[in-house]
Amino acid sequence: ARDISEHRHAVMTLHQTNQDLEERVEHRTRELSEEVLRRRDAEEGLRYMATHDALTGLPNRVRLFEELSVEKDRAMKEATSFAVMFIDLDGFKAVNDSLGHEAGDKLLRQVSERLASSIRKNDLAARIGGDEFVVALLDLGDRVIIEKLARKILDALAEPSDLGDGDEANIGDSIGIAIFPGHGETTEALLKNADAAMYNVKATGKNNIAFSS
């Protein structure tokens, strides 16, 4: 009877020990899983901050170059084309100087929203600094369609902007366009030539578009 009792006690003790161990393992596994998720969220947050403009939420220069590099490789492999638009706002400095930086920031956010809503879902609108933006028209080399999209952007940005407190801004934009590979075979060359085309627009009346020559 004593042997049976001791055996039963040993079995129950072993069972309780195993159960406690399983609970500790389960608890630790859950803690590790939560830690992995926290780190992943933190990394994604840092990645987002590194690749997006803090004011407008648009992709920044880093993200733009990443996307254009991928698109360039794809276009070379598949013998296709794509375009970049270099966009500079006309009249932004006057708004910023007369109404203040807060109004200027509000205007930039509105411009960003209009840009994002004017392009196709697979395209990319980025703010690269100040009042300069770049739109990447991915997998698109048709000059007629590119010009149509550019004029759609012109019209969208020409709409009056309500800045609050009774203030309203009326601006325009100058757009230079470069198409891969004819206007440049590298990201840097494309942006440089689109920028040059944009300055040609600035020099000849503003609020228009021009293709790189």
TARALIN-V950508 format. One record per run of one state. SS is the DSSP state (@ for helix, = for strand, . for the rest). FROM is the first residue (numbers start at 1). LEN is the number of residues. Records with the same first field share a line. If there is no record, write none. Layout:
SS=FROM-LEN, FROM-LEN
This chain:
.=1-1, 53-6, 60-1, 79-3, 91-1, 100-1, 119-5, 130-2, 138-5, 159-2, 165-2, 170-2, 181-6, 204-5, 212-2
@=2-50, 61-18, 92-8, 101-18, 143-16, 187-17
==52-1, 59-1, 82-9, 124-6, 132-6, 161-4, 167-3, 172-9, 209-3
